């Protein structure tokens, strides 16, 4: 976690007719803002470790879309296009000037659909892009998800479990077919933005050959693989992913690197989990913050959600600072 990053989280809801999007924001100043879009069923707190590492470069806005993280949803299932339009609405309402748009898992489908239609968005990041068209079957994708989950740390699995409880099986089962059928491979050639694609070494959901194909389909792309990582690479390997994202935003592509998948290594590789040393007090604060956030979701209280997220972020920062001081 960046030592000078903000720990204060503000939460606002942006209404769009019968639906709304919850936006969790850290930071105000900086070079360029980031907009983070999570995958199916999960919440913006999947980015809780990535966001502070991006915050030194610019403010970070992590989204909770309708049906996820306790955000109300309409009666009918939403399409990838409808979700993409909502992300575009958030960018417009917040008056963000060419933000770096980041999507993870199903969120990659959402941001690709958006950026393919809005050429003013010049920088895109896809983390664990889905769905591999050669494996567009629910049963097989379930197997791939379990294979990738075996390489996720326990805290990521806990995040996923709680997020799926808030989403609920009914809404998840309605959105899953939309995700499975979305032809991302057809949309990728229409993306004019410089695009960074990141996968974890053990991400069976976004296998190496498919990610190389993604790079070949994109007009302008660079590809990186994080050793030792699974599908939720931006959480377990937040510093590495943030470094790649910031360097990508600072160094636009001068030529097409599509299809060349490089392995990204730095001093943090293999040290997963050693960058936080909580005391009993900080552990209690982190748990209390998470409980407060959950209560806020149940009550649809943005202020309570912000308090919980901030308390959790402060506890994480303190636990991280103990490692830095040793």
N, C-alpha and C positions, 0 to 999 in steps of 0.2 A: 504494500500500500504506500502511495506517495506520502512522504512525511509532511508536506505542506498542503495536502488536500483538505478540502472542507469536510466536516462531519455533520454539518447542519443540513437536513433534508426538508425541503418544502414540498407539499403535495397539493395539487389542484386538479379539479375535474373539468374537462372541456366537453360541453354538451353539443350533441349533433343530432337534433331531433329526438327520437325515442331512445337513442343510445348515448353513451358518454365514454370518454377515455380518461383514465387516471394517469397523471403525469407526476413522477417523483423527480425532483431536481436538486442537484448539488452544484454549488458555485454560481458565480455571476459573470466575472470577467474572463478574459482569455482570448486566444486567437480565433477559434471557431467552435461552435457548439457541436455536441454529439446528440443523436437521437437513437435510442436503443430499443429494439423490438424483440421480445422473447418468443419462444416457441409455443406449440400447442399445450394447453393445460397449465402452463407454469406462469410465474409472476415476475415482476420487475426485479424482485430481490435476487433473482438468478444473476443479476449484474452487480450485486452489492460489493463485490471485491474488485470488479473491473472498473466501475464508475469512479472511485476515488483515484485510481491510477491514471485515468484519463483527465481528471479534473484540473491538473496543472496546465493542460493545454487549452481547455475551454470548459464552459458549463456543460453539464451532462443531464439529459432528460430521458429517463427510463419509463417506458409506457406499460400500462396494464390495459389490455383491450377488452371489449365487452365479452362477458362470460368467463373471464379469467380473474383470479385474485379477488373474487367477490364483487367484481364490477357487474352490474345488472346487464342482462342481454335481452334481445327481442324474442318473440315467440318462435320465429323462423330462424333456421341456421344461417349464419353469415358466410359469404363467400370470401375467398382470398382477395378479390377485387374490392369488396366492401371494406375489408380491414385495411387494405392499402389506401383507399380514399380517406379513411379516418386518420391514418398516419399523416397523409398530406394535409388534412385539415388542421392537425395539431401544429405542424410546421408553419402553416399560414397564420393561425391564431396567435402563436407565440412570436410571430414576425422574425423567424430565424432566417438568417442570410446564408444560404448554401451550407447547411449543416453536414457533418459527416454522418451518413446514415448507416446504422449497423443492425443486422438481423442475425438471429440464431435459430437454427432448425426451421420450423415452419415460418418463423420470422424472416428467413431468407426469401421465401416465396413472396411474402408481403412486400418487402422492400424492393425486390426485383420488379414486381408488377408496378410499383409506384415509380421507381427511378426510370424504368423503360418508357414511361409516359411523360416524364418531367425532366427535360434535358438540362434545366438550370441546376439540377442536383449533380454535382461534379465528382463526388467522392463516395464510394460505397464499400462496405465491408460485409462479407458473407462468412459466417462461422458455422461449420457443419451443415452445408446446404443439402436440402432434400427436395424431391424424392429421386433417388437413382431410378431412372426409367426402366432399367432392366430388372428391377426388383419392386415393381409397383403392385405389391400384394400385401394385404394387411397382415396375414399370418407370418410372412417372411420378414416384414418390417418389425413385427413384435419380437421375433428371434434376434434380429439385428440390434434392436434396442436393448435387449437383455445382455447381449454380448458386450455392447459398449458400457452398460451399467456396471458390469463386473469390474471395470477399471476406474469407476468414479469413487471419490472419497465418501465416507459416511455422511458428512454434512450435506453433500449434494443430494444424496438419496433422501435425506430427511426433508430438505427443501422441496424436492419433487413430490414426496408423499403428501406434505401439507398443502402444496399448491393444487394437486389433483383433488384433494378433499374439497377445497373451495370451488374448484371448477365443477366437480360433480360428474358422474358417469354419463348422465343424460346429455349434457351439453357437449362433453368430450366426444361422445359417439356421434353427435350430429356434425361436428366440425371435422372429425377424422376423415370421412369420405371426401370432403372438399380438399383437404390437404393431399390425400392420396391421388386425386385426379388432376391436380393442378399441373399443367405441362411447363414446368420451369425451363426446360430445355428449349422451348419455343420462344420464351420471353428473353432469355439471356442475350441473343444476338442483337436485340434492340436496345440494350443498355449502353449508353454512350459514356457513362461515368468511368473514371479510373477505379478499378475494382480490386480489392484485396480479398483473397479467399484463404481461410484458415481451417485446418482440420487437426484433430488429435490423432496421434499415431495409432491408437486402438479404437478409433471411431468407426465401428462397423456400419453405422447408419449412413455415414458419408465416406464410403471406401475410397482408397487412393485413386483407383482408375476412374471413378466417377468424378472426383475433384479435378483430375487432370482434364477430363472432358469439359467440365464447367469452364476451366481456364481457356480451353480451345474455342468454346462457343462465345465467350465474351470478347468484344472487340479490343478491350484494353484491360489486361489483368496481370497480377502477380500472385503466386501461390506459395503458401508456407505450411509446413507440418510441424506440430509441437511434439517432441518425443515424450513418451510416457503418459500422454493425455488421452481422455475419452471424448465423448460427445460434448459434454459441458466444459470444454477446454477453457472458456473465458472465466470460469469460477475457480477451478483448481489451479490454473496457471495464469492468473490474472495479470501479473507483471509482464510476462512474456507477450501476451496478447495485446496489452496496452502499448507496449513498446512498438510492436508491429503496426498497430493502428495509427499511432502518432507519427511514426516515420513515414507511413503511407500518405498521411494528410500533408506532411511537410514536403514530400518529394513526389510530385505527380509523375506518372509514367511518361517516359520519352519515347518508348517503343513497346511493342507487344511482347510480353514474356509468357503469354498464355501456354499452358501445358507443361511448363517447367516447375516441378514441385520441389522446393528446397526445404531442408530440415533446419529449424531454428533452435539453436542452443545458446544458453548463456549460463552464468554462474549459478542460477537458481535451479537448474534442471536436477531432478532427482531429490530435491529437498522439500517436496510437497508436505505441507503441514508444519514445517519448522519455522515459518515466518510469523507465527503467532504463539505467544506464551501467556495465556490468561491466568490471572490470579483468581482465587475464589470470588473476590468482589467483582472483577470484570466479567467473569463467567455468569454470575448472578445478574449483572446489569444487561448482558447480552440476551439472556433468557427472558428477563423482564421486558426488554424492548421488543422482542419477538412476540411475546404475549400481548403487549399493548397494541402492536400493529395488527395482530389477528382480531383483537376486539374491535379495533377501528374498522376493519373490513366487514365484520359482522354488522356493525352499526351504520356502515356507509358514512363514517366520520373522517373526513380528510385530515382534520387537525390532529386527531388521535393517532391516525396512521403515521403522520409526520413525526409526532413525538416518539412513537415506537421505533421508527426507522432511525431517527437521530440518536436515540439512546443506544441502539444496537451498534450504529456506526462509531459512536464515541468509545464504546467498549472494545470494538475491533481495533481502533486506532491505538488505544492504550496498550492492548495486548501486543500489537505490532511494534510499538515503540520500545517495549521491554527487550525485544530481540535486537533492535537497532542499537540499544545502549550497552549490550553485552559484548 
